[in-house]
Amino acid sequence: MKSKVTDLRSALKLLESLPGQLVHTNVEVEPMAELSGVYRHIGAGGTVMRPTKEGPAMLFHNVKGHPDAVVAIGVLASRNRVAALLDCRPEELGKKLYHSVDNPIPPVMSKEPALCQQITHRAEDKDFDLYKLVPAPTNTPDDAGPYITLGMCYATHPDTGQSDVTVHRLCIQGKDELSIFFTPGARHIGAMAERAEQLNRSLPISISIGVDPAIEIGSCFEPPTTPLGYDELAVAGALRGQPVELCNCVSVNERAIANAEYVIEGEILPHIRVQEDQNSHTGYAMPEFPGYTGPASNQCWKIKVKAVTHRKNPIMQTCIGPSEEHVSMAGIPTEASIYGMIEKAMPGRLQNVYCATPGGGKYMAVLQFKKLTSSDEGRQRQAALLAFSAFSELKHVFLVDEDVDCFDMNDVLWAMNTRFQGDADIITIPGVRCHPLDPSNNPGCSPSIRDYGIACKTIFDCTVPYAQKERFQRARFMEVDSDKWLKQE
């Protein structure tokens, strides 16, 4: 049976049917900083500076300078919304993705004319201009420029012929130029570009914008769960029970997602590096998931754009870097990776895992662990070590018992306050590579940090010793159906 969500438009239609999950505005909005400034208050959440909140997704129908476009933001900025879009319960998302990785359905070529190619603009056209064709917002006044934050980058390894999809930081640098930032050693397309450069070749790439949310979530898996050569579009196929459909690009030798709203086609050029803020000279790139505006890089690669194709009346999809949307996209695949590794090593012990909002979906995980016998004492800490192996960018792991809701940070902190002693239950692992965007991962912060991006990984063991479980029974309340008392006459 086919899923009712197959692309961005059907996803928005589903959200429209759910109370309080999608709002529209026809008030004119400036894409330069104002659009994101508005959504910060409506529903950004995440690690965005307060005041902010988790709220509905939003459609802007009147974007200044782009009379024919609509901008969608916040589609994935709620775990409940993601669960509705992937047709499962919020607490089961990580497990569902884990099973999808193990049962991939590879993409196929579409047999129908591609919806993403209803209208085509080629770079040789006299009026070709990315700034006008793609309504990409600039999140803050400090940004290097307009950013494509939800572009599904698709490329093929020049040696193996294997393809992959990932999300990267893409800044419009000129009428037919983008910069793309590769976190060193962290993404497959970066490895493809490096190999193409060794061969003195450009790397064809397509950037699909406005797609099925299953693709956006699935694209954020990383090694070792999905090693080089694993096409994460197959995860989206498994989530939907049907393959993602691709089409051939019109200007480069690559494929794109056939039902995307926009596709940017181009080539990553070898032996050229771009200063990310070469147009703005602010010194900054864009707001990143830890909640800080990242510094502009002088090591971005250049994409020479060959064409832009799109649907009629296209919908541009964007997100705010530190928002709850990033927590969903990065955190849920990380939960799946951690759950899978620990379940294989010690079946039945890990009940669930949550990559919590304060860590932006990457830095922090809460593991709900059940000690079945006295010999399980200590295994919870081994599970934490496996979590660090499953996801190298993880910095902090909180361990809680099965009676603690790992998705409720108040409950997690309750466990810390009543089941944790700092001198006995903190385990530190200094000098380990973590994530370069954490500003505390800096040699100036600790003598143990030898290079930028190195951190002290820490386990906070908030579980009860197995032998003392009887002393830590939570107050037991009568189980009732409270709706009976809320019904109106």
N, C-alpha and C positions, 0 to 999 in steps of 0.2 A: 504493500500500500504506500503510495507516494505521500511525502510530507506536504503539509499545507504551506510551509514556508520553503521557498526555493530561491528567492532573491530578496533584494532590499525592499522592493515594493510590497511583496506579500508579507514581509516581516512587519512593515509599517501598518499594513492592513490588520494584522493580528493585534498589534499594540493598540490600534484605534478601537478595537473591540473590548479592551480591558480597561476598566475604570481607572482614571488617573495616571495612565502610562504614556500618553502622548498629547502634547499641546501644540497649537499652531499660532503663528503671529503674522499679520500682514503689515505691521509697522515697519517702516524702512529701517534697516540696520547697516551700519558701516562694517565691512569685513575686517578692516584694520583695527584690531583690539576690541572694538565695541561688541561684536557678536559673542566672543568668548566672555567678555565682561558681563554680558547679560546672563549667559548660561551658568556662570559661576554661582549666581544667586538662585537660579531656577532648579538646578539639579546636578551640578558637577560632582560634589562630594569628594571622596578620596583624600589626597594629601594637599588639596588646594587650600590656600590661606583662608582662614575664617573671616567673615561669615560665608559659609557655603552649606549645602545640604544635599542629600540624595533626593532626587525628584524625578519628574517625567522626562522622557525624550522630547525633543523640540524640533519643529520644522519652521524655518524662516522663509517666508514666501516673497519677501521684498528686500533683496540684497542689493545694496547700492552698487551700480556699475555692472550688474549682471541681471538684466530684466527678464531673461528667459529661464533662470535657474532657481532651484530651491536648495537650501542647505539643511541637512539633517545632522543633529548632534545629540549625543547621549543615548544612542540606541542600546548600548551595552552597559550603561552607567548604573546598573542595578542588578544584583544577583538574582532577584526574583524575576526581573525582566528576561535575563539570559535563560533562566530555567523555563520560562514560558516559551521562549523562542526555540529552545532545544527539547521541549516537551518532556520535562522531568521535574522532580522536586529539587529545590535549591541545594539541599544538603547532599544530593546524589550526583551533582554535576561532575566532580572530580572522578568518581567511579565510572560514570558513563563515558567520559573521555578516555579513561584508561582502557576500557574494553574496546573502544573504537580504534585506538592505536593498534591493538592486537588483532583487529579484524578489518583491515583497510579495504576500501573499494576504490581502485584507481580511477582517475579521470578519463573521460573519453572525448572524442571529437564530436561536436554537435552536427546533426544531420540537417538542421534547420538554419536559415539565414540568421546570423548573430544579431541579437538585439542591440548589443553594444556598438554595432557598426551601422546603425540607421543613418547617421550623419558622420561624414569624414572631413577632416581638415588636415592638409599636408603642409609640412614645413616650408615647401617651396611656394606656397600660396602667398600672395603679396600682403594679405592682411593677417597672416598667422601670428598669434601672440598669446603665449601661455597665460599671461596676466589677465587677458580678456576672456580666454576660452575656459579657464578652470577657476571657479570662484573659491580659491583656497584662502581661508582666513589667516590673519596674523594674530596670534593669541594675545600678545602683550605689546605695549609700545617699545619694549626692549628687543623684540625678536629680530633675527637677521633678515626676515622677510616672510612672505606667505609660505606656509608649510602644508604639504600633503601629509596628513598624519595617519590616514587609514588606506594607504595605497598597498595593494597586494602585489608585491614584486615577484615576478616569475621569470626564471632564467634556466639555462641548461648548461651543464658542465661540459667544457670543450673536449675533454678526453672521454668521459664515460657516456655522454648523451643522456644522463639522468637529470631530471628537472626538479625544481623545488620552489616553494612559495614562502616568502617571509615579509615582515613589515620593517621598513626602515625610515629614518628621518630624511625627508625629501624637501628641499627648499627651492622655490623658483628663483633662478638667478638671472634669467634673460628671456627674450621672446621664444627661444627654442633651446633653453638650457636649464637643467636641474643639477643640484648637488645632492649626493647621496652619502650618508655617513655609515660606515661599517664599524661596529664595536669590535676591536681586535680579537679574532679567534672565536667570536660568538655566533656568527651567522653563516649559513651555507653559501649564500650568494656572494658574500665577501670572499670566500675561498674560490669560488668560480671566477670572480673578477681577477683575483691574484694569479690564477693559473692562465687565464686569457692574456694577462699582461706579460707573463713569462714567455708566451708564444707570440708576443707582439701583435695581438689581435684585440679588437673591440669585442665586447660581450653584449649580444642582443638582449633586450629586457622589455617586458611589458609591465605596466603598472595599472592594475584594475581597481577602480574606486567605486564603492557602492555595490556591495555584493551580499550574498546570503551570510548572516551572522555566523553560521557554522564554519564558514571558510575563515572568517576573521579570528575566531577562537582557535581553530585547528592550526592556523598558520603560526601560532606562538609557541609551539613545542620546540624543544631544543635537545641537543645530545645530552646524555646518552639515550634518552627515550626514543628520539628519532635521529639516527645518525646520518651523516652525509650520504646521499643517495635515496633517502626516504622522502617521498613527495607528500607533504602534509595535506595536499588537496584530497588525498585518500582518506584522511581522518574525517574531513567534512562529508565525504561520500558515505563513510560508515555511519556517521551521525544521522544522515538523512535516509540511509538505506537505498541510495541510488547515486550513481557517479556524478561528479561535477562535470559540466559540459564546457569544452574549450573550443576556441576557433583560431584559425591562423590569422596572424597580424597582417595588416595591409601594407606595411612599409619595412618590416624587419623579419628575419627568419626566427620567429618565436611564436608562441601561442598566448592567448589571453582568455580570461573568464567570459564566456559567451554572453551571459545575461547581466554583466556589469553595467553600471550607469555610465561611467567614463572609462576609457583606456588610453593611457599615454604610452606611445611606442618610441623606443630609442635605442641607443647603444652606449654602454659604459666605456669610456675612452681609456686606453692604456697610457701610463707614464704622464698623466696630468693630475695635479691635485689643486683643489679649489679652496680659497679662504671663504668660509661659510658666510661671514658678514661683510663680504666685499662691497655690498651695496648700501648697507645701513651703517656700518662701522660702529656698532654698539658694543662689540666685544662679546655679545651673547648669541646663543642659538635660539632656543625655545624652552618653555617650561617642561621639565622632565618629571618622570614619575615620583622621584623622592620629594618633590615639592619645591625644588629650587630651579632657577633658570640656568640651564647648562651653558658653559662657555662655548663660544664659536670655535670650531675646529679649523685648522689650516691643512688638514689631511683628508678632506672630503674628496670623493671621486666625482668626475663630471659625466653627466648623461647628456648626450646630444640628442634632442628630441626630433623624431622624423615625422610623427603624425599624432593627432588626437582624434579619437572616435568617441561617439556617445549616442545614447538613446535620444529620441525626441523628448523635449522637456525634461532634461536630465536632473537627477537629484545628487548633489554633492554631499558626501558623507565625511564628517570630520569629528575629531575629539579633542579635548583638552588633555595635554600630556599627564598632569598629576591627578586626573579625575578618577572617579570610581570605574570609569570605562577601562582604564589601564589595569586596574585591579582585576577586573573580569578577564580581560584578554591575556594578561600575563599570569595571574594567580591561578585560574582554574586549570590550565594545562600543567602548571607546576604541581598542583594538588594531585593531578593524575599521575605525574611522574613519581612523586614521593610515595603515593599509595601503592603503585605497581611494584616498586622496588622492595618496599617493606613487606608487602603481602607475599611476595615470592620467597622472601628470606624467613619470615616467621608468620605463617598463615593464621588468620583469625585474631591476631593481637591488635593490630591497628584498626580501630573502629571508623575513624574518619580523620580528615586533615583539612585545615583551613589556612590559606595564605591571606592573612588579614589585611584590611585596609591600611593600617598605619605603616605597613611595609611596602605599600604600593604594589602588592602582589608578588614581589620578588625577595624582599629582605627578611621576611618574617613568616614562620609557619607555626601553627598550633596543632600538635598531634594528640589525638584522643586515643589512649592506649589502655587495653584491658589486660591485666595480669591474671592469667588463668590458674597458675599454680605458684608455689613458693619459688620454683626454679626460674620463674619469669622476672624475679627481682633483678634489676640491672639490664634486662633486655630493652626496657624503655629507652635507656641511654644509647644502647646499640642502635635502636631504631632512629634516634636523632642523628647518629653518625651516618647512617644510610641515607637519611634525608639530605644531608650535606653532599653526599656522593651523587644523589639523583639530580641535584640542582646546585651547581657550584656557586651561583650568585647569592644563595641563601646566607644570611648573616646570623639570625637568631631563631632558635627553636624552643618553643614552650611545650612541655609535656604535661598532660592532664589525664585524670582518670575518666572512666566511662560514664560517671555520673555528672560530669562537667560538660556543658554545651560548648564545644570548641568554636562555634560560630558566634558566640556571645562574649565579647571581650570583657564585659562586667563579670561574667561567671569565671572567665579565665583569671582575672585579677583577684577575684574572691579566693580561688584555689591558691594563688600565689600568697595571699595574705594569711591563709589558714593551714596550708600544707607545705610550706616552703621555708627553708632556713638558708640565708645567704652564704653562711660559712661552709655549708655541707652540700648544697643543692645547685651550685653554679659550677659548670664545667666549661673551661675556656680553652680555645684552640688558637693560639696567636700565630700571626705571620702567614695567614692563608689567603690566597687570591680570592677576591670577592667581586665587587663591582666598582668601576671607576667613577660613577656618578654620585656615590656617597661622599659628601665633602669631608666626613670624618676619617675616611680611608686615606689619610695624608700623613707623611712622615712628621709633620709638625704637631700631630695630635698624640703620638705615642712612639717611644723608642723601638717598639716591636714592629713598627711599620717601616719596611725598608724601601717601599716604592708605592707610587700612587695606585690605588685599587686593591691594596693588601689590607686585610682586616683581622680582627680577633673574632672568630666565630664563637658563639656562646650558647650553651644549653641551659635552660632554666627548668629544672626538674620539679614540677609542682604536683607530683603524684604521691600518694600515700604509700609508705612501706607495706608490702604485702602482709607481713605479720601483724600490722596494726590496723587493718581495715575496719575491724569492729569499733574502734575508737572514733572513726571518722564518718559515721553514718549521718547523712543529712536528715533534717527534720522531715518526717513522713506525713504528708497531708492526704486527706481522703480524696480518692479519685471521683470526680463528678463531671457531669455535662453542664458547664456553666451557661450554655445558651438558654437553658430552661429559665434562668432568672433574668435574661436580657430580652426575652420576647415581650413585645408590647401587646396590650389588650386590643 
